[in-house]
Amino acid sequence: FAGWLTVGTCIDACWFMMPIATLGLGANLSFNYCLLSRLLHLLPWNRTVPLTRSALKRILLQPPRPGRFQLEMV
């Protein structure tokens, strides 16, 4: 997150990163939904299931819970 903000602030061509960070922070504070953690969960070294449409849907649409994001295996 700090790297995202640093790049968005220091490089003029990356101005679009600041509204994304602002919306993401607002969603995290308001709804406890952290899109960044869910997107990081999609990286190959962070997941144990193959990346399919249903897995993508489960990761992105799973309702928020308190604590760290973990994929519920249903």
All heavy atoms as a GROMACS GRO file, in nm:
protein
  589
    1PHE      N    1   0.083  -0.119   0.000
    1PHE     CA    2   0.000   0.000   0.000
    1PHE      C    3   0.087   0.124   0.000
    1PHE      O    4   0.061   0.219  -0.074
    1PHE     CB    5  -0.093  -0.002   0.121
    1PHE     CG    6  -0.193   0.110   0.120
    1PHE    CD1    7  -0.299   0.109   0.033
    1PHE    CD2    8  -0.180   0.216   0.207
    1PHE    CE1    9  -0.392   0.212   0.032
    1PHE    CE2   10  -0.271   0.319   0.208
    1PHE     CZ   11  -0.378   0.317   0.120
    2ALA      N   12   0.192   0.122   0.080
    2ALA     CA   13   0.283   0.237   0.085
    2ALA      C   14   0.353   0.257  -0.049
    2ALA      O   15   0.371   0.370  -0.095
    2ALA     CB   16   0.386   0.219   0.196
    3GLY      N   17   0.391   0.148  -0.113
    3GLY     CA   18   0.453   0.157  -0.245
    3GLY      C   19   0.357   0.213  -0.348
    3GLY      O   20   0.394   0.294  -0.434
    4TRP      N   21   0.231   0.169  -0.342
    4TRP     CA   22   0.127   0.220  -0.433
    4TRP      C   23   0.112   0.371  -0.417
    4TRP      O   24   0.107   0.444  -0.515
    4TRP     CB   25  -0.004   0.148  -0.403
    4TRP     CG   26  -0.118   0.185  -0.492
    4TRP    CD1   27  -0.202   0.292  -0.478
    4TRP    CD2   28  -0.162   0.117  -0.609
    4TRP    NE1   29  -0.295   0.293  -0.578
    4TRP    CE2   30  -0.273   0.187  -0.659
    4TRP    CE3   31  -0.120   0.002  -0.675
    4TRP    CZ2   32  -0.342   0.146  -0.773
    4TRP    CZ3   33  -0.189  -0.038  -0.788
    4TRP    CH2   34  -0.298   0.034  -0.836
    5LEU      N   35   0.104   0.416  -0.292
    5LEU     CA   36   0.090   0.560  -0.267
    5LEU      C   37   0.214   0.637  -0.309
    5LEU      O   38   0.202   0.748  -0.363
    5LEU     CB   39   0.061   0.584  -0.120
    5LEU     CG   40  -0.076   0.538  -0.070
    5LEU    CD1   41  -0.089   0.566   0.078
    5LEU    CD2   42  -0.188   0.603  -0.147
    6THR      N   43   0.331   0.580  -0.288
    6THR     CA   44   0.454   0.647  -0.327
    6THR      C   45   0.462   0.666  -0.478
    6THR      O   46   0.493   0.775  -0.527
    6THR     CB   47   0.577   0.568  -0.277
    6THR    OG1   48   0.568   0.554  -0.136
    6THR    CG2   49   0.706   0.637  -0.314
    7VAL      N   50   0.433   0.561  -0.552
    7VAL     CA   51   0.436   0.570  -0.698
    7VAL      C   52   0.329   0.667  -0.747
    7VAL      O   53   0.355   0.751  -0.833
    7VAL     CB   54   0.417   0.430  -0.762
    7VAL    CG1   55   0.394   0.441  -0.911
    7VAL    CG2   56   0.536   0.343  -0.733
    8GLY      N   57   0.209   0.659  -0.692
    8GLY     CA   58   0.100   0.748  -0.734
    8GLY      C   59   0.128   0.894  -0.704
    8GLY      O   60   0.082   0.984  -0.775
    9THR      N   61   0.202   0.919  -0.599
    9THR     CA   62   0.233   1.056  -0.560
    9THR      C   63   0.353   1.113  -0.635
    9THR      O   64   0.351   1.228  -0.678
    9THR     CB   65   0.263   1.063  -0.409
    9THR    OG1   66   0.150   1.010  -0.338
    9THR    CG2   67   0.287   1.205  -0.364
   10CYS      N   68   0.456   1.033  -0.654
   10CYS     CA   69   0.583   1.084  -0.709
   10CYS      C   70   0.590   1.086  -0.861
   10CYS      O   71   0.665   1.164  -0.917
   10CYS     CB   72   0.698   1.002  -0.653
   10CYS     SG   73   0.715   1.019  -0.475
   11ILE      N   74   0.518   1.000  -0.928
   11ILE     CA   75   0.525   0.992  -1.074
   11ILE      C   76   0.399   1.054  -1.132
   11ILE      O   77   0.288   1.005  -1.109
   11ILE     CB   78   0.542   0.846  -1.120
   11ILE    CG1   79   0.669   0.788  -1.059
   11ILE    CG2   80   0.544   0.838  -1.272
   11ILE    CD1   81   0.690   0.642  -1.086
   12ASP      N   82   0.416   1.162  -1.208
   12ASP     CA   83   0.301   1.235  -1.262
   12ASP      C   84   0.214   1.149  -1.354
   12ASP      O   85   0.092   1.165  -1.358
   12ASP     CB   86   0.347   1.359  -1.338
   12ASP     CG   87   0.402   1.465  -1.244
   12ASP    OD1   88   0.363   1.464  -1.126
   12ASP    OD2   89   0.484   1.547  -1.290
   13ALA      N   90   0.273   1.057  -1.428
   13ALA     CA   91   0.197   0.974  -1.522
   13ALA      C   92   0.108   0.872  -1.449
   13ALA      O   93   0.018   0.814  -1.510
   13ALA     CB   94   0.291   0.900  -1.616
   14CYS      N   95   0.130   0.852  -1.321
   14CYS     CA   96   0.052   0.754  -1.243
   14CYS      C   97  -0.052   0.822  -1.154
   14CYS      O   98  -0.086   0.772  -1.048
   14CYS     CB   99   0.146   0.668  -1.160
   14CYS     SG  100   0.255   0.566  -1.259
   15TRP      N  101  -0.105   0.933  -1.198
   15TRP     CA  102  -0.203   1.008  -1.120
   15TRP      C  103  -0.328   0.925  -1.091
   15TRP      O  104  -0.394   0.945  -0.990
   15TRP     CB  105  -0.243   1.135  -1.195
   15TRP     CG  106  -0.306   1.105  -1.328
   15TRP    CD1  107  -0.243   1.094  -1.447
   15TRP    CD2  108  -0.444   1.076  -1.353
   15TRP    NE1  109  -0.332   1.060  -1.546
   15TRP    CE2  110  -0.457   1.050  -1.490
   15TRP    CE3  111  -0.558   1.071  -1.272
   15TRP    CZ2  112  -0.579   1.018  -1.550
   15TRP    CZ3  113  -0.679   1.038  -1.332
   15TRP    CH2  114  -0.688   1.013  -1.469
   16PHE      N  115  -0.362   0.831  -1.180
   16PHE     CA  116  -0.484   0.751  -1.164
   16PHE      C  117  -0.478   0.659  -1.043
   16PHE      O  118  -0.582   0.608  -0.998
   16PHE     CB  119  -0.509   0.667  -1.290
   16PHE     CG  120  -0.398   0.571  -1.319
   16PHE    CD1  121  -0.402   0.443  -1.267
   16PHE    CD2  122  -0.290   0.609  -1.396
   16PHE    CE1  123  -0.299   0.354  -1.292
   16PHE    CE2  124  -0.187   0.520  -1.423
   16PHE     CZ  125  -0.192   0.392  -1.370
   17MET      N  126  -0.360   0.637  -0.986
   17MET     CA  127  -0.347   0.546  -0.872
   17MET      C  128  -0.401   0.607  -0.743
   17MET      O  129  -0.443   0.534  -0.653
   17MET     CB  130  -0.200   0.508  -0.854
   17MET     CG  131  -0.146   0.427  -0.970
   17MET     SD  132   0.030   0.397  -0.961
   17MET     CE  133   0.035   0.265  -0.844
   18MET      N  134  -0.402   0.738  -0.734
   18MET     CA  135  -0.448   0.803  -0.610
   18MET      C  136  -0.599   0.788  -0.588
   18MET      O  137  -0.641   0.754  -0.477
   18MET     CB  138  -0.405   0.949  -0.607
   18MET     CG  139  -0.253   0.965  -0.603
   18MET     SD  140  -0.173   0.867  -0.475
   18MET     CE  141  -0.224   0.952  -0.331
   19PRO      N  142  -0.686   0.810  -0.689
   19PRO     CA  143  -0.828   0.785  -0.665
   19PRO      C  144  -0.858   0.638  -0.632
   19PRO      O  145  -0.946   0.609  -0.551
   19PRO     CB  146  -0.896   0.826  -0.796
   19PRO     CG  147  -0.800   0.918  -0.862
   19PRO     CD  148  -0.664   0.874  -0.819
   20ILE      N  149  -0.784   0.546  -0.693
   20ILE     CA  150  -0.803   0.404  -0.662
   20ILE      C  151  -0.769   0.377  -0.516
   20ILE      O  152  -0.843   0.307  -0.446
   20ILE     CB  153  -0.718   0.318  -0.757
   20ILE    CG1  154  -0.770   0.330  -0.900
   20ILE    CG2  155  -0.718   0.172  -0.712
   20ILE    CD1  156  -0.680   0.266  -1.004
   21ALA      N  157  -0.659   0.435  -0.469
   21ALA     CA  158  -0.620   0.417  -0.328
   21ALA      C  159  -0.722   0.480  -0.235
   21ALA      O  160  -0.755   0.424  -0.130
   21ALA     CB  161  -0.482   0.476  -0.304
   22THR      N  162  -0.774   0.597  -0.272
   22THR     CA  163  -0.873   0.664  -0.189
   22THR      C  164  -1.002   0.583  -0.180
   22THR      O  165  -1.057   0.565  -0.070
   22THR     CB  166  -0.904   0.804  -0.246
   22THR    OG1  167  -0.781   0.877  -0.255
   22THR    CG2  168  -1.002   0.879  -0.160
   23LEU      N  169  -1.049   0.531  -0.293
   23LEU     CA  170  -1.171   0.448  -0.292
   23LEU      C  171  -1.148   0.318  -0.216
   23LEU      O  172  -1.235   0.273  -0.141
   23LEU     CB  173  -1.217   0.420  -0.434
   23LEU     CG  174  -1.269   0.539  -0.512
   23LEU    CD1  175  -1.296   0.501  -0.657
   23LEU    CD2  176  -1.394   0.594  -0.447
   24GLY      N  177  -1.031   0.258  -0.235
   24GLY     CA  178  -1.001   0.134  -0.165
   24GLY      C  179  -0.993   0.153  -0.015
   24GLY      O  180  -1.043   0.072   0.062
   25LEU      N  181  -0.931   0.262   0.028
   25LEU     CA  182  -0.923   0.290   0.171
   25LEU      C  183  -1.061   0.318   0.228
   25LEU      O  184  -1.096   0.271   0.337
   25LEU     CB  185  -0.830   0.408   0.197
   25LEU     CG  186  -0.811   0.448   0.342
   25LEU    CD1  187  -0.752   0.333   0.422
   25LEU    CD2  188  -0.724   0.571   0.352
   26GLY      N  189  -1.144   0.392   0.153
   26GLY     CA  190  -1.281   0.419   0.199
   26GLY      C  191  -1.362   0.291   0.213
   26GLY      O  192  -1.436   0.273   0.310
   27ALA      N  193  -1.350   0.200   0.115
   27ALA     CA  194  -1.422   0.072   0.123
   27ALA      C  195  -1.372  -0.012   0.239
   27ALA      O  196  -1.451  -0.078   0.308
   27ALA     CB  197  -1.406  -0.004  -0.008
   28ASN      N  198  -1.242  -0.008   0.262
   28ASN     CA  199  -1.186  -0.086   0.373
   28ASN      C  200  -1.235  -0.032   0.507
   28ASN      O  201  -1.273  -0.109   0.596
   28ASN     CB  202  -1.033  -0.084   0.366
   28ASN     CG  203  -0.971  -0.189   0.455
   28ASN    OD1  204  -1.038  -0.255   0.531
   28ASN    ND2  205  -0.841  -0.203   0.445
   29LEU      N  206  -1.236   0.098   0.522
   29LEU     CA  207  -1.280   0.157   0.649
   29LEU      C  208  -1.431   0.145   0.668
   29LEU      O  209  -1.479   0.124   0.778
   29LEU     CB  210  -1.237   0.303   0.657
   29LEU     CG  211  -1.087   0.326   0.666
   29LEU    CD1  212  -1.057   0.476   0.658
   29LEU    CD2  213  -1.030   0.266   0.791
   30SER      N  214  -1.507   0.159   0.561
   30SER     CA  215  -1.654   0.159   0.572
   30SER      C  216  -1.713   0.018   0.578
   30SER      O  217  -1.803  -0.008   0.657
   30SER     CB  218  -1.716   0.232   0.453
   30SER     OG  219  -1.670   0.364   0.448
   31PHE      N  220  -1.664  -0.071   0.493
   31PHE     CA  221  -1.727  -0.202   0.479
   31PHE      C  222  -1.638  -0.318   0.518
   31PHE      O  223  -1.678  -0.434   0.505
   31PHE     CB  224  -1.771  -0.222   0.333
   31PHE     CG  225  -1.857  -0.112   0.281
   31PHE    CD1  226  -1.810  -0.027   0.182
   31PHE    CD2  227  -1.984  -0.092   0.331
   31PHE    CE1  228  -1.887   0.075   0.133
   31PHE    CE2  229  -2.064   0.010   0.282
   31PHE     CZ  230  -2.015   0.094   0.182
   32ASN      N  231  -1.514  -0.290   0.562
   32ASN     CA  232  -1.418  -0.394   0.596
   32ASN      C  233  -1.389  -0.484   0.477
   32ASN      O  234  -1.366  -0.603   0.490
   32ASN     CB  235  -1.465  -0.476   0.716
   32ASN     CG  236  -1.352  -0.553   0.780
   32ASN    OD1  237  -1.237  -0.514   0.768
   32ASN    ND2  238  -1.384  -0.661   0.847
   33TYR      N  239  -1.391  -0.429   0.354
   33TYR     CA  240  -1.365  -0.502   0.231
   33TYR      C  241  -1.235  -0.450   0.173
   33TYR      O  242  -1.226  -0.335   0.131
   33TYR     CB  243  -1.479  -0.481   0.131
   33TYR     CG  244  -1.461  -0.558   0.003
   33TYR    CD1  245  -1.511  -0.686  -0.006
   33TYR    CD2  246  -1.396  -0.504  -0.106
   33TYR    CE1  247  -1.496  -0.759  -0.123
   33TYR    CE2  248  -1.381  -0.575  -0.222
   33TYR     CZ  249  -1.430  -0.703  -0.231
   33TYR     OH  250  -1.415  -0.774  -0.346
   34CYS      N  251  -1.131  -0.531   0.173
   34CYS     CA  252  -1.001  -0.489   0.123
   34CYS      C  253  -0.975  -0.556  -0.011
   34CYS      O  254  -0.940  -0.674  -0.018
   34CYS     CB  255  -0.890  -0.524   0.223
   34CYS     SG  256  -0.730  -0.461   0.170
   35LEU      N  257  -0.994  -0.480  -0.118
   35LEU     CA  258  -0.973  -0.534  -0.252
   35LEU      C  259  -0.827  -0.569  -0.275
   35LEU      O  260  -0.796  -0.668  -0.342
   35LEU     CB  261  -1.021  -0.433  -0.357
   35LEU     CG  262  -1.011  -0.476  -0.502
   35LEU    CD1  263  -1.094  -0.600  -0.527
   35LEU    CD2  264  -1.052  -0.364  -0.595
   36LEU      N  265  -0.736  -0.491  -0.218
   36LEU     CA  266  -0.593  -0.518  -0.238
   36LEU      C  267  -0.555  -0.655  -0.183
   36LEU      O  268  -0.482  -0.731  -0.248
   36LEU     CB  269  -0.509  -0.408  -0.172
   36LEU     CG  270  -0.359  -0.419  -0.188
   36LEU    CD1  271  -0.320  -0.416  -0.335
   36LEU    CD2  272  -0.290  -0.307  -0.114
   37SER      N  273  -0.604  -0.690  -0.066
   37SER     CA  274  -0.569  -0.822  -0.011
   37SER      C  275  -0.629  -0.934  -0.095
   37SER      O  276  -0.568  -1.039  -0.112
   37SER     CB  277  -0.616  -0.834   0.134
   37SER     OG  278  -0.756  -0.835   0.140
   38ARG      N  279  -0.746  -0.911  -0.150
   38ARG     CA  280  -0.808  -1.013  -0.235
   38ARG      C  281  -0.732  -1.028  -0.367
   38ARG      O  282  -0.714  -1.138  -0.418
   38ARG     CB  283  -0.953  -0.980  -0.260
   38ARG     CG  284  -1.034  -0.994  -0.131
   38ARG     CD  285  -1.170  -0.928  -0.144
   38ARG     NE  286  -1.235  -0.923  -0.015
   38ARG     CZ  287  -1.329  -1.008   0.025
   38ARG    NH1  288  -1.368  -1.104  -0.053
   38ARG    NH2  289  -1.384  -0.994   0.143
   39LEU      N  290  -0.685  -0.917  -0.423
   39LEU     CA  291  -0.608  -0.923  -0.547
   39LEU      C  292  -0.472  -0.989  -0.523
   39LEU      O  293  -0.424  -1.064  -0.607
   39LEU     CB  294  -0.590  -0.784  -0.606
   39LEU     CG  295  -0.718  -0.719  -0.659
   39LEU    CD1  296  -0.690  -0.577  -0.706
   39LEU    CD2  297  -0.781  -0.802  -0.769
   40LEU      N  298  -0.411  -0.962  -0.408
   40LEU     CA  299  -0.285  -1.029  -0.374
   40LEU      C  300  -0.306  -1.179  -0.356
   40LEU      O  301  -0.216  -1.259  -0.383
   40LEU     CB  302  -0.225  -0.968  -0.248
   40LEU     CG  303  -0.166  -0.829  -0.265
   40LEU    CD1  304  -0.124  -0.774  -0.128
   40LEU    CD2  305  -0.049  -0.830  -0.359
   41HIS      N  306  -0.423  -1.218  -0.310
   41HIS     CA  307  -0.454  -1.359  -0.292
   41HIS      C  308  -0.460  -1.432  -0.426
   41HIS      O  309  -0.445  -1.554  -0.432
   41HIS     CB  310  -0.587  -1.373  -0.218
   41HIS     CG  311  -0.613  -1.510  -0.168
   41HIS    ND1  312  -0.551  -1.563  -0.058
   41HIS    CD2  313  -0.694  -1.608  -0.215
   41HIS    CE1  314  -0.593  -1.686  -0.038
   41HIS    NE2  315  -0.679  -1.716  -0.132
   42LEU      N  316  -0.481  -1.359  -0.537
   42LEU     CA  317  -0.488  -1.420  -0.669
   42LEU      C  318  -0.352  -1.454  -0.728
   42LEU      O  319  -0.344  -1.528  -0.825
   42LEU     CB  320  -0.562  -1.326  -0.766
   42LEU     CG  321  -0.709  -1.302  -0.737
   42LEU    CD1  322  -0.764  -1.197  -0.831
   42LEU    CD2  323  -0.787  -1.431  -0.749
   43LEU      N  324  -0.244  -1.399  -0.671
   43LEU     CA  325  -0.111  -1.428  -0.723
   43LEU      C  326  -0.080  -1.576  -0.708
   43LEU      O  327  -0.124  -1.641  -0.613
   43LEU     CB  328  -0.007  -1.343  -0.649
   43LEU     CG  329  -0.019  -1.193  -0.671
   43LEU    CD1  330   0.078  -1.120  -0.581
   43LEU    CD2  331   0.006  -1.158  -0.816
   44PRO      N  332  -0.006  -1.634  -0.802
   44PRO     CA  333   0.016  -1.780  -0.801
   44PRO      C  334   0.074  -1.834  -0.672
   44PRO      O  335   0.040  -1.944  -0.629
   44PRO     CB  336   0.112  -1.802  -0.918
   44PRO     CG  337   0.104  -1.682  -1.002
   44PRO     CD  338   0.059  -1.568  -0.914
   45TRP      N  339   0.166  -1.762  -0.608
   45TRP     CA  340   0.230  -1.813  -0.487
   45TRP      C  341   0.144  -1.793  -0.362
   45TRP      O  342   0.181  -1.838  -0.256
   45TRP     CB  343   0.367  -1.750  -0.467
   45TRP     CG  344   0.365  -1.601  -0.473
   45TRP    CD1  345   0.338  -1.514  -0.371
   45TRP    CD2  346   0.390  -1.520  -0.587
   45TRP    NE1  347   0.343  -1.385  -0.415
   45TRP    CE2  348   0.375  -1.385  -0.548
   45TRP    CE3  349   0.423  -1.548  -0.720
   45TRP    CZ2  350   0.392  -1.280  -0.637
   45TRP    CZ3  351   0.440  -1.442  -0.806
   45TRP    CH2  352   0.425  -1.311  -0.764
   46ASN      N  353   0.028  -1.729  -0.374
   46ASN     CA  354  -0.060  -1.707  -0.260
   46ASN      C  355  -0.184  -1.793  -0.262
   46ASN      O  356  -0.265  -1.785  -0.171
   46ASN     CB  357  -0.101  -1.560  -0.253
   46ASN     CG  358   0.012  -1.469  -0.214
   46ASN    OD1  359   0.106  -1.512  -0.152
   46ASN    ND2  360   0.002  -1.344  -0.253
   47ARG      N  361  -0.203  -1.873  -0.364
   47ARG     CA  362  -0.325  -1.954  -0.369
   47ARG      C  363  -0.289  -2.101  -0.386
   47ARG      O  364  -0.183  -2.134  -0.436
   47ARG     CB  365  -0.418  -1.908  -0.479
   47ARG     CG  366  -0.364  -1.910  -0.616
   47ARG     CD  367  -0.465  -1.856  -0.717
   47ARG     NE  368  -0.397  -1.802  -0.832
   47ARG     CZ  369  -0.352  -1.875  -0.933
   47ARG    NH1  370  -0.370  -2.004  -0.934
   47ARG    NH2  371  -0.289  -1.818  -1.033
   48THR      N  372  -0.380  -2.185  -0.341
   48THR     CA  373  -0.358  -2.330  -0.350
   48THR      C  374  -0.452  -2.394  -0.450
   48THR      O  375  -0.436  -2.510  -0.481
   48THR     CB  376  -0.378  -2.395  -0.212
   48THR    OG1  377  -0.509  -2.362  -0.164
   48THR    CG2  378  -0.274  -2.346  -0.112
   49VAL      N  379  -0.550  -2.320  -0.498
   49VAL     CA  380  -0.645  -2.373  -0.596
   49VAL      C  381  -0.614  -2.311  -0.732
   49VAL      O  382  -0.562  -2.200  -0.740
   49VAL     CB  383  -0.791  -2.342  -0.555
   49VAL    CG1  384  -0.827  -2.412  -0.427
   49VAL    CG2  385  -0.814  -2.194  -0.543
   50PRO      N  386  -0.644  -2.383  -0.841
   50PRO     CA  387  -0.621  -2.324  -0.973
   50PRO      C  388  -0.712  -2.201  -0.994
   50PRO      O  389  -0.821  -2.193  -0.938
   50PRO     CB  390  -0.659  -2.435  -1.071
   50PRO     CG  391  -0.699  -2.552  -0.991
   50PRO     CD  392  -0.694  -2.518  -0.847
   51LEU      N  393  -0.664  -2.109  -1.074
   51LEU     CA  394  -0.739  -1.987  -1.101
   51LEU      C  395  -0.845  -2.016  -1.207
   51LEU      O  396  -0.817  -2.024  -1.326
   51LEU     CB  397  -0.646  -1.876  -1.146
   51LEU     CG  398  -0.709  -1.738  -1.158
   51LEU    CD1  399  -0.768  -1.694  -1.026
   51LEU    CD2  400  -0.608  -1.637  -1.206
   52THR      N  401  -0.967  -2.034  -1.161
   52THR     CA  402  -1.080  -2.057  -1.251
   52THR      C  403  -1.181  -1.945  -1.230
   52THR      O  404  -1.166  -1.862  -1.140
   52THR     CB  405  -1.147  -2.192  -1.221
   52THR    OG1  406  -1.196  -2.189  -1.086
   52THR    CG2  407  -1.051  -2.308  -1.238
   53ARG      N  408  -1.281  -1.943  -1.313
   53ARG     CA  409  -1.384  -1.840  -1.300
   53ARG      C  410  -1.456  -1.851  -1.166
   53ARG      O  411  -1.483  -1.750  -1.101
   53ARG     CB  412  -1.485  -1.852  -1.414
   53ARG     CG  413  -1.586  -1.742  -1.418
   53ARG     CD  414  -1.677  -1.757  -1.535
   53ARG     NE  415  -1.596  -1.743  -1.656
   53ARG     CZ  416  -1.629  -1.666  -1.757
   53ARG    NH1  417  -1.740  -1.599  -1.754
   53ARG    NH2  418  -1.552  -1.658  -1.862
   54SER      N  419  -1.483  -1.971  -1.121
   54SER     CA  420  -1.553  -1.988  -0.993
   54SER      C  421  -1.463  -1.948  -0.875
   54SER      O  422  -1.510  -1.888  -0.778
   54SER     CB  423  -1.603  -2.130  -0.976
   54SER     OG  424  -1.495  -2.220  -0.968
   55ALA      N  425  -1.333  -1.979  -0.884
   55ALA     CA  426  -1.241  -1.938  -0.777
   55ALA      C  427  -1.228  -1.786  -0.773
   55ALA      O  428  -1.227  -1.726  -0.665
   55ALA     CB  429  -1.105  -2.002  -0.798
   56LEU      N  430  -1.221  -1.724  -0.889
   56LEU     CA  431  -1.214  -1.578  -0.896
   56LEU      C  432  -1.338  -1.515  -0.835
   56LEU      O  433  -1.330  -1.419  -0.758
   56LEU     CB  434  -1.196  -1.535  -1.042
   56LEU     CG  435  -1.176  -1.389  -1.069
   56LEU    CD1  436  -1.045  -1.342  -1.010
   56LEU    CD2  437  -1.180  -1.363  -1.218
   57LYS      N  438  -1.453  -1.572  -0.867
   57LYS     CA  439  -1.580  -1.521  -0.812
   57LYS      C  440  -1.584  -1.537  -0.660
   57LYS      O  441  -1.624  -1.447  -0.589
   57LYS     CB  442  -1.696  -1.597  -0.878
   57LYS     CG  443  -1.822  -1.517  -0.887
   57LYS     CD  444  -1.917  -1.576  -0.989
   57LYS     CE  445  -1.999  -1.686  -0.932
   57LYS     NZ  446  -2.106  -1.733  -1.019
   58ARG      N  447  -1.538  -1.653  -0.611
   58ARG     CA  448  -1.536  -1.677  -0.466
   58ARG      C  449  -1.445  -1.580  -0.395
   58ARG      O  450  -1.478  -1.528  -0.289
   58ARG     CB  451  -1.491  -1.820  -0.435
   58ARG     CG  452  -1.601  -1.919  -0.430
   58ARG     CD  453  -1.560  -2.047  -0.360
   58ARG     NE  454  -1.421  -2.082  -0.364
   58ARG     CZ  455  -1.366  -2.168  -0.450
   58ARG    NH1  456  -1.440  -2.226  -0.541
   58ARG    NH2  457  -1.237  -2.196  -0.445
   59ILE      N  458  -1.328  -1.555  -0.452
   59ILE     CA  459  -1.231  -1.466  -0.388
   59ILE      C  460  -1.282  -1.323  -0.385
   59ILE      O  461  -1.275  -1.255  -0.283
   59ILE     CB  462  -1.094  -1.475  -0.458
   59ILE    CG1  463  -1.032  -1.612  -0.431
   59ILE    CG2  464  -1.002  -1.364  -0.413
   59ILE    CD1  465  -0.909  -1.641  -0.513
   60LEU      N  466  -1.335  -1.273  -0.495
   60LEU     CA  467  -1.374  -1.133  -0.503
   60LEU      C  468  -1.509  -1.103  -0.439
   60LEU      O  469  -1.532  -0.992  -0.393
   60LEU     CB  470  -1.373  -1.086  -0.648
   60LEU     CG  471  -1.236  -1.084  -0.714
   60LEU    CD1  472  -1.248  -1.042  -0.859
   60LEU    CD2  473  -1.140  -0.995  -0.640
   61LEU      N  474  -1.599  -1.201  -0.436
   61LEU     CA  475  -1.734  -1.175  -0.387
   61LEU      C  476  -1.763  -1.231  -0.249
   61LEU      O  477  -1.874  -1.216  -0.198
   61LEU     CB  478  -1.837  -1.230  -0.487
   61LEU     CG  479  -1.832  -1.168  -0.625
   61LEU    CD1  480  -1.935  -1.233  -0.717
   61LEU    CD2  481  -1.850  -1.018  -0.620
   62GLN      N  482  -1.665  -1.294  -0.187
   62GLN     CA  483  -1.686  -1.346  -0.051
   62GLN      C  484  -1.712  -1.230   0.043
   62GLN      O  485  -1.640  -1.130   0.041
   62GLN     CB  486  -1.562  -1.423  -0.007
   62GLN     CG  487  -1.574  -1.484   0.128
   62GLN     CD  488  -1.450  -1.566   0.160
   62GLN    OE1  489  -1.380  -1.613   0.072
   62GLN    NE2  490  -1.422  -1.582   0.287
   63PRO      N  491  -1.815  -1.238   0.127
   63PRO     CA  492  -1.844  -1.126   0.218
   63PRO      C  493  -1.728  -1.102   0.316
   63PRO      O  494  -1.658  -1.196   0.354
   63PRO     CB  495  -1.969  -1.170   0.292
   63PRO     CG  496  -1.998  -1.308   0.252
   63PRO     CD  497  -1.906  -1.348   0.144
   64PRO      N  498  -1.709  -0.977   0.354
   64PRO     CA  499  -1.601  -0.946   0.447
   64PRO      C  500  -1.627  -1.003   0.586
   64PRO      O  501  -1.740  -1.017   0.629
   64PRO     CB  502  -1.600  -0.794   0.452
   64PRO     CG  503  -1.714  -0.746   0.376
   64PRO     CD  504  -1.780  -0.860   0.308
   65ARG      N  505  -1.518  -1.039   0.653
   65ARG     CA  506  -1.522  -1.086   0.791
   65ARG      C  507  -1.414  -1.013   0.868
   65ARG      O  508  -1.318  -0.965   0.809
   65ARG     CB  509  -1.490  -1.235   0.802
   65ARG     CG  510  -1.560  -1.324   0.710
   65ARG     CD  511  -1.519  -1.467   0.733
   65ARG     NE  512  -1.373  -1.480   0.733
   65ARG     CZ  513  -1.311  -1.591   0.707
   65ARG    NH1  514  -1.377  -1.699   0.682
   65ARG    NH2  515  -1.180  -1.598   0.708
   66PRO      N  516  -1.425  -1.009   0.999
   66PRO     CA  517  -1.318  -0.946   1.078
   66PRO      C  518  -1.189  -1.026   1.064
   66PRO      O  519  -1.191  -1.148   1.048
   66PRO     CB  520  -1.369  -0.951   1.220
   66PRO     CG  521  -1.514  -0.983   1.212
   66PRO     CD  522  -1.537  -1.049   1.080
   67GLY      N  523  -1.077  -0.958   1.069
   67GLY     CA  524  -0.948  -1.023   1.064
   67GLY      C  525  -0.894  -1.032   0.923
   67GLY      O  526  -0.941  -0.969   0.831
   68ARG      N  527  -0.794  -1.116   0.910
   68ARG     CA  528  -0.723  -1.133   0.784
   68ARG      C  529  -0.810  -1.207   0.682
   68ARG      O  530  -0.882  -1.300   0.717
   68ARG     CB  531  -0.596  -1.212   0.812
   68ARG     CG  532  -0.508  -1.230   0.697
   68ARG     CD  533  -0.383  -1.304   0.742
   68ARG     NE  534  -0.328  -1.370   0.626
   68ARG     CZ  535  -0.257  -1.478   0.628
   68ARG    NH1  536  -0.232  -1.535   0.744
   68ARG    NH2  537  -0.210  -1.530   0.520
   69PHE      N  538  -0.799  -1.169   0.555
   69PHE     CA  539  -0.876  -1.237   0.450
   69PHE      C  540  -0.822  -1.376   0.428
   69PHE      O  541  -0.702  -1.396   0.407
   69PHE     CB  542  -0.871  -1.160   0.318
   69PHE     CG  543  -0.937  -1.233   0.206
   69PHE    CD1  544  -1.074  -1.241   0.199
   69PHE    CD2  545  -0.861  -1.296   0.110
   69PHE    CE1  546  -1.136  -1.310   0.098
   69PHE    CE2  547  -0.922  -1.365   0.007
   69PHE     CZ  548  -1.059  -1.372   0.000
   70GLN      N  549  -0.910  -1.476   0.435
   70GLN     CA  550  -0.876  -1.613   0.401
   70GLN      C  551  -0.991  -1.668   0.320
   70GLN      O  552  -1.107  -1.646   0.352
   70GLN     CB  553  -0.856  -1.696   0.527
   70GLN     CG  554  -0.733  -1.656   0.604
   70GLN     CD  555  -0.715  -1.742   0.727
   70GLN    OE1  556  -0.809  -1.807   0.773
   70GLN    NE2  557  -0.597  -1.739   0.782
   71LEU      N  558  -0.957  -1.741   0.216
   71LEU     CA  559  -1.058  -1.799   0.130
   71LEU      C  560  -1.128  -1.913   0.201
   71LEU      O  561  -1.062  -2.005   0.250
   71LEU     CB  562  -0.993  -1.848   0.000
   71LEU     CG  563  -1.087  -1.906  -0.103
   71LEU    CD1  564  -1.188  -1.802  -0.148
   71LEU    CD2  565  -1.009  -1.957  -0.221
   72GLU      N  566  -1.259  -1.905   0.207
   72GLU     CA  567  -1.336  -2.015   0.266
   72GLU      C  568  -1.357  -2.120   0.160
   72GLU      O  569  -1.406  -2.092   0.052
   72GLU     CB  570  -1.472  -1.965   0.314
   72GLU     CG  571  -1.466  -1.884   0.439
   72GLU     CD  572  -1.605  -1.842   0.484
   72GLU    OE1  573  -1.705  -1.897   0.434
   72GLU    OE2  574  -1.613  -1.755   0.570
   73MET      N  575  -1.319  -2.241   0.189
   73MET     CA  576  -1.338  -2.350   0.095
   73MET      C  577  -1.478  -2.407   0.117
   73MET      O  578  -1.506  -2.469   0.217
   73MET     CB  579  -1.233  -2.460   0.117
   73MET     CG  580  -1.091  -2.408   0.101
   73MET     SD  581  -1.063  -2.319  -0.052
   73MET     CE  582  -1.046  -2.455  -0.164
   74VAL      N  583  -1.566  -2.382   0.022
   74VAL     CA  584  -1.706  -2.427   0.033
   74VAL      C  585  -1.730  -2.547  -0.051
   74VAL      O  586  -1.678  -2.568  -0.154
   74VAL     CB  587  -1.802  -2.314  -0.007
   74VAL    CG1  588  -1.945  -2.359   0.001
   74VAL    CG2  589  -1.777  -2.193   0.077
   0.00000   0.00000   0.00000
